Amino acid sequence: MSTYTDIILVSSSTYGYEICDRMIYWPDNHRIDDGEYHISRNKIKEMCIMPTFIMKEIIKVIIENQTTDIAIPLWRVVPGEYEEYAYQVLNSNADKERFDYPYISHRPFRYGDVYWIMEHQLQELEVNGNRCFEEAHFIPDEAIIHAKCSEYFFRCCKEEKRIFYDYAKNHVEEL
């Protein structure tokens, strides 16, 4: 990776200056209030099942990773008791409008459905108006969520001085 002022040149080659694969414009004004980033769930229409403690753990995995492609081990970010709790909440509220997940056609919900919902909701998250993830896929056999961070979110996570705020409807919480 090579930088020149506000431009980042990205190349898959490690042999010095090769033809770059991508060019990213990264102006200093992307830094909001000295590293304050605002994660919004506003695009998520149904009940969000990713509490702040899961988002904190996902951000830790991203910080430790060297590329935007990450494999998020479920055991690392989702406590075992949370899966059971989310499963119970989903089924006890399945008849309510906010618990209608159109990409899951069956009722009652099954245990793995918690992760399918999480996959879809990761795709809807935004930070400062930019998508957090370009894609997210739950891989049940490996118990991971494979995600590709957007360049913007990846760079936000890598900032030394960063504070993330999670914005849900009428609620703000620091991550």
C-alpha positions in Angstrom: 0.0 0.0 0.0 1.3 3.4 -0.9 -0.1 6.7 0.3 0.2 10.2 -1.1 -1.8 12.9 0.7 -5.4 11.9 0.6 -5.0 9.1 -1.9 -4.3 5.4 -1.0 -3.0 3.2 -3.8 -3.6 -0.5 -3.1 -1.7 -3.2 -5.0 -1.8 -7.0 -4.5 1.9 -7.0 -5.2 4.5 -6.5 -2.4 7.3 -5.7 -4.8 7.4 -1.9 -4.5 5.5 0.3 -6.9 3.5 -1.9 -9.1 0.3 -1.0 -11.0 -2.3 -0.5 -8.3 -5.4 -2.6 -8.1 -7.5 0.1 -6.5 -7.4 3.7 -5.6 -9.1 4.9 -2.5 -9.8 8.6 -1.7 -9.4 9.0 2.1 -9.6 12.7 3.0 -8.7 13.8 6.5 -12.3 15.0 6.9 -13.3 11.3 7.2 -12.1 11.6 10.8 -15.2 12.8 12.7 -14.6 14.6 16.0 -11.2 13.1 16.7 -12.0 9.5 15.9 -15.7 9.3 16.8 -17.6 7.0 14.5 -21.4 6.5 14.5 -22.7 3.0 13.7 -26.4 3.2 12.7 -28.9 0.5 12.5 -31.5 2.7 10.8 -31.8 0.5 7.7 -32.7 -2.5 9.8 -36.5 -2.7 9.7 -37.0 -5.7 11.9 -35.9 -6.2 15.5 -32.1 -6.1 15.6 -30.6 -9.1 17.4 -27.0 -7.8 17.6 -26.5 -6.2 21.0 -23.6 -3.8 21.6 -21.5 -6.5 23.2 -21.5 -8.5 19.9 -20.6 -5.4 17.9 -17.7 -4.7 20.3 -16.3 -8.2 19.7 -16.8 -8.0 15.9 -14.8 -4.7 15.9 -12.0 -6.5 17.9 -11.8 -9.2 15.3 -11.6 -6.6 12.5 -8.8 -4.7 14.4 -6.8 -7.9 14.7 -7.2 -8.7 11.0 -4.9 -7.5 8.3 -7.4 -7.5 5.4 -11.0 -6.5 4.8 -11.9 -10.2 4.3 -12.5 -11.6 7.7 -13.8 -14.9 9.2 -15.6 -14.1 12.4 -15.7 -17.3 14.6 -19.1 -17.4 16.3 -17.7 -18.7 19.5 -15.6 -15.5 19.7 -18.3 -13.0 19.3 -21.6 -14.6 20.4 -21.7 -16.1 23.9 -23.4 -19.5 24.0 -26.1 -18.3 26.3 -27.0 -15.5 24.0 -28.0 -17.9 21.2 -30.5 -19.6 23.5 -31.8 -16.2 24.7 -32.2 -14.8 21.1 -33.9 -18.1 20.1 -36.4 -17.8 22.9 -37.1 -14.1 22.2 -37.6 -14.7 18.5 -40.1 -17.5 19.1 -42.0 -15.8 21.9 -42.5 -12.7 19.7 -42.8 -14.4 16.3 -46.3 -13.1 15.8 -45.3 -9.4 16.2 -44.6 -7.2 13.2 -41.0 -6.2 14.2 -40.1 -9.9 14.5 -41.0 -10.6 10.8 -37.9 -11.6 9.0 -39.0 -12.1 5.4 -35.8 -14.1 4.5 -36.8 -16.8 7.0 -40.0 -18.5 5.9 -40.6 -21.0 8.7 -42.0 -20.7 12.2 -41.1 -21.5 14.9 -37.6 -20.2 14.5 -34.7 -22.7 14.7 -31.4 -22.2 16.6 -29.3 -21.4 13.5 -31.8 -18.7 12.4 -30.2 -16.4 14.9 -27.1 -16.3 12.7 -29.0 -16.0 9.4 -30.7 -12.9 10.9 -27.3 -11.6 12.1 -25.9 -12.1 8.6 -28.6 -10.0 7.0 -28.4 -7.3 9.7 -24.6 -7.0 9.3 -25.2 -6.1 5.7 -27.5 -3.2 6.7 -25.1 -1.6 9.3 -23.7 1.8 8.4 -20.9 3.9 10.0 -21.1 7.7 9.3 -23.5 7.0 6.4 -21.2 4.4 4.8 -21.9 0.7 4.7 -19.9 -1.3 7.3 -19.8 -4.5 5.3 -19.9 -5.1 1.6 -21.0 -8.7 2.2 -21.6 -11.1 5.0 -22.3 -14.8 4.8 -23.1 -17.3 7.6 -21.3 -20.6 7.1 -23.0 -23.1 9.5 -20.6 -26.0 8.9 -17.6 -23.9 10.0 -19.5 -21.8 12.7 -18.3 -18.6 11.2 -19.6 -15.5 9.6 -17.5 -14.6 6.6 -17.6 -10.8 6.0 -16.0 -8.3 3.7 -15.6 -4.9 5.4 -16.0 -1.8 3.4 -12.7 0.1 3.1 -14.2 2.9 5.1 -15.3 0.8 8.1 -12.0 -1.2 8.0 -10.0 2.1 8.2 -12.2 3.4 11.0 -11.5 0.3 13.0 -7.8 0.6 12.4 -7.6 4.2 13.7 -5.6 4.5 16.9 -7.9 6.9 18.6 -11.4 5.6 17.9 -14.7 5.6 19.7 -17.7 3.9 18.1 -21.2 4.9 19.1 -24.0 2.5 18.3 -27.2 4.3 17.3 -30.4 2.4 17.6 -33.8 4.1 17.7 -33.8 6.6 20.5 -30.7 5.0 22.1 -27.0 5.8 21.8 -24.4 3.5 23.4 -20.6 3.6 23.2 -18.9 0.5 21.9 
